[in-house]
Amino acid sequence: MHRMTTAAVLIGLLLGGPTLAADPPPLTLEAKIPLGTVKGRIDHLAFDPDRGLLFVAELGNDSVAVVDLAARKAVHRIAGLNEPQGIAWHAATRTLYVANAGDGSVRLFQAADFAPLGRIELGADADNIRLDPSRNRIVVGYGKGALAMIDPTNRQKIGDIALKAHPESFQFDETGSRVFVNLPDAQQIAVVDVASGKQASTLDTSALRSNFAMAVDAAERRLLVSFRDPARLMVYGTETGKLQTRRDTCSDADDIFVDARRQRVYVSCGDGKIDVFAQAGDGYDHIAGIPTIKGARTSLFAPATDRLYLAVRAAGTEPAAVWVFRPSP
């Protein structure tokens, strides 16, 4: 048996064929969930783990799709919005928050049937939304430079944190005491002290521009920021604020997520690729570039389902859909 196996290997080498099965890619396309007739750009996503629902901000279509992940189909559409961008699910009050760039409003919808619960007027360009669980707040970036604090109990805005430019992605550090904020128009990464509600410092951007995507690797106490000009992934220590490493990455990045279980990072880019990085020492090594489709730059990694969901706009013969990627191993 040993001689036969050795002979087979030698024959395979002589013929130039593979002798061992190739390792599976770190992300495998598992399904494409159609969204139906949806025009234009698609922005951010949110997830309700209790019901297995994915919410998709269909910015160009002025709507939000509600996708049943188990059934793998869109089961509802919230229409009549105004360029929805940021979106968040607040489980404690079972409320969906949708930030609208077109009119600066944050609109609220109830869980049972997604009927309107009200709206909060921020004035201009309501964008990314984050949950602050330590203070039970909804935080929304908007306007020419502010983070709005919303109390989900009474559904009212209770304060602002002033910034030097319009905020794109922002993330709380692992302690919840600070917020890192991308300010691409000011070429800054702002560091905000939550207790005082004021910007405390900035991080060195090394003259890079267009910093939109951001994530925090809480276990490693690292901040990951993707720049578009040039396309770089910059890694900072959250405690020190010092740049630890940098890596080339795909172009037109709009989302970054940390897969803590596998110690990986996923960067979704509008140039038609998801870059995958693996933790290596003090930084991350690029291990794969997963091809997608041009313009598909927003995504969501949901640890509860262990899947990465990519928002794909309609283009050519490719319909609007959510592509579902399964990590491996």
Secondary structure by P-SEA (a helix, b strand, c coil): caaaaaaaaaaaaaacccccccccccccccbbbbccccccbbbbbbbbcccbbbbbbcccccbbbbbccccccccccccccccccbbbbbccccbbbbbbcccbbbbbbbcccccccccccccccccbbbbccccbbbbbbbccbbbbbbcccccccccccccccccccccccccccbbbbbbcccccbbbbcccccccccccccccccccccccccccccbbbbbbcccbbbbbbccccccccbbbbbbcccccccccccccbbbbbbccbbbbbbccccccccccbbbbbbccccbbbbbccccbbbbbbcccccccbbbbbbbbcc
